């Protein structure tokens, strides 16, 4: 009975048009994306994370696509002590991206954002490390989401 149910499920999935997004079929397109340098503070981390998830080499030579990203970063104190000292911050990282071909024709655009938080502690060094870690986590999450967006776009526009 279980084997029959598994076979029926496979037939249903094949009929609905389901295709796995990842695998060897998208790797060549994703690795042929050059991620342009990003000037903002968290841009370095975001660019490196994107290069990693796209499995690109970070070199512009021979790339068929260019990914341009602009960042908007903000920070807001959200928790106060009795003496009005801020003890927790929320950081927001918003990335607007444009994928273009080698000739500069815009193929797709999008926006991804992520919020991260950190606590302010007595040690200034520990607070700095917590802030940097929160920024790194946000950049990595935004990179994953852009990677998903690009994977969907390449899947829909497969040649």
C-alpha positions as CSV (number, residue, x, y, z in Angstrom):
1,X,0.0,0.0,0.0
2,X,2.8,2.4,0.9
3,X,4.6,1.7,-2.4
4,X,1.4,2.4,-4.3
5,X,0.9,5.7,-2.5
6,X,4.5,6.7,-3.2
7,X,4.0,5.9,-7.0
8,X,0.8,7.9,-7.0
9,X,2.5,10.9,-5.4
10,X,5.3,10.8,-7.9
11,X,2.8,10.7,-10.8
12,X,0.9,13.7,-9.3
13,X,4.0,15.7,-8.8
14,X,5.1,15.0,-12.4
15,X,1.8,16.2,-13.7
16,X,1.7,19.5,-11.7
17,X,4.8,20.9,-13.3
18,X,7.0,20.7,-10.2
19,X,10.7,21.0,-10.9
20,X,13.4,21.3,-8.3
21,X,14.9,24.7,-8.4
22,X,18.4,23.7,-7.5
23,X,20.7,21.2,-9.0
24,X,23.0,21.1,-11.9
25,X,20.6,22.8,-14.3
26,X,20.9,26.3,-12.8
27,X,24.5,26.1,-11.7
28,X,26.0,27.5,-15.0
29,X,23.7,30.5,-15.1
30,X,24.1,31.4,-11.4
31,X,27.9,31.0,-11.5
32,X,28.0,33.3,-14.6
33,X,26.8,36.3,-12.5
34,X,29.3,39.0,-11.6
35,X,28.4,40.7,-8.4
36,X,29.6,44.3,-8.6
37,X,31.3,45.8,-5.5
38,X,29.0,47.4,-3.0
39,X,30.1,50.7,-1.4
40,X,28.0,50.6,1.8
41,X,29.3,49.4,5.1
42,X,27.6,45.9,4.9
43,X,28.2,45.7,1.2
44,X,31.5,43.7,1.6
45,X,29.8,41.0,3.6
46,X,26.8,40.9,1.2
47,X,28.9,40.7,-1.9
48,X,31.1,37.9,-0.5
49,X,28.0,35.9,0.7
50,X,26.5,36.3,-2.8
51,X,29.7,35.1,-4.5
52,X,29.6,32.1,-2.2
53,X,26.0,31.1,-2.8
54,X,26.1,31.7,-6.5
55,X,29.3,29.7,-6.7
56,X,30.9,32.5,-8.7
57,X,34.6,33.4,-8.5
58,X,34.1,37.2,-8.0
59,X,35.9,38.0,-11.3
60,X,34.1,40.0,-14.0
61,X,36.0,38.3,-16.9
62,X,33.8,36.0,-19.0
63,X,30.6,36.6,-17.0
64,X,27.3,36.7,-18.9
65,X,25.4,38.7,-16.2
66,X,26.0,41.6,-13.8
67,X,24.3,42.1,-10.5
68,X,24.3,45.6,-9.2
69,X,23.1,46.2,-5.6
70,X,22.4,49.3,-3.6
71,X,21.9,49.1,0.1
72,X,19.9,51.1,2.6
73,X,20.9,50.5,6.2
74,X,19.2,51.8,9.3
75,X,19.4,51.3,13.1
76,X,16.8,52.0,15.8
77,X,17.1,51.8,19.5
78,X,14.2,49.7,20.9
79,X,14.8,49.0,24.5
80,X,15.6,51.5,27.3
81,X,16.8,51.1,30.8
82,X,15.4,53.3,33.7
83,X,18.1,55.9,33.0
84,X,17.1,56.2,29.3
85,X,20.1,54.2,28.1
86,X,19.4,52.1,25.0
87,X,20.0,48.4,25.6
88,X,18.9,46.9,22.3
89,X,19.0,47.9,18.7
90,X,17.2,46.7,15.6
91,X,19.2,47.0,12.4
92,X,17.4,46.9,9.0
93,X,19.3,46.0,5.8
94,X,17.5,46.6,2.5
95,X,19.1,45.6,-0.8
96,X,17.8,46.7,-4.2
97,X,19.3,44.7,-7.0
98,X,19.3,44.8,-10.8
99,X,20.4,41.8,-12.9
100,X,21.5,42.8,-16.4
101,X,23.1,41.0,-19.3
102,X,26.6,41.6,-20.6
103,X,25.3,44.4,-22.9
104,X,23.7,46.2,-20.0
105,X,20.0,45.3,-20.8
106,X,18.1,45.0,-17.5
107,X,16.7,41.5,-17.1
108,X,15.1,41.7,-13.6
109,X,15.1,43.9,-10.5
110,X,14.0,43.3,-7.0
111,X,14.3,44.2,-3.3
112,X,15.1,42.1,-0.3
113,X,15.4,43.2,3.3
114,X,16.2,41.7,6.7
115,X,16.1,42.9,10.2
116,X,18.6,41.8,12.8
117,X,19.0,42.8,16.5
118,X,21.7,43.0,19.1
119,X,21.9,43.9,22.8
120,X,24.1,46.6,24.2
121,X,26.2,45.2,27.1
122,X,28.7,46.7,29.6
123,X,31.7,45.8,27.5
124,X,32.1,48.1,24.4
125,X,34.0,45.4,22.6
126,X,31.3,42.8,23.2
127,X,28.7,45.3,22.0
128,X,30.7,46.0,18.8
129,X,31.1,42.2,18.2
130,X,27.4,41.7,18.6
131,X,26.6,44.5,16.2
132,X,29.0,43.2,13.6
133,X,27.5,39.7,14.0
134,X,24.0,41.0,13.6
135,X,25.0,42.8,10.4
136,X,26.8,39.7,9.1
137,X,23.7,37.5,9.7
138,X,21.5,40.1,7.9
139,X,23.8,40.2,4.9
140,X,23.9,36.5,4.7
141,X,20.1,36.2,4.8
142,X,19.7,38.9,2.1
143,X,22.2,37.0,0.0
144,X,20.2,33.8,0.3
145,X,17.0,35.6,-0.6
146,X,18.6,37.2,-3.7
147,X,20.0,33.8,-4.6
148,X,16.4,32.4,-4.5
149,X,15.0,35.3,-6.6
150,X,17.7,34.8,-9.2
151,X,17.2,31.0,-9.2
152,X,13.4,31.6,-9.9
153,X,14.2,34.1,-12.6
154,X,16.7,31.8,-14.4
155,X,14.2,28.8,-14.0
156,X,11.4,30.9,-15.6
157,X,13.7,32.2,-18.4
158,X,15.5,28.9,-19.2
159,X,16.8,28.8,-22.7
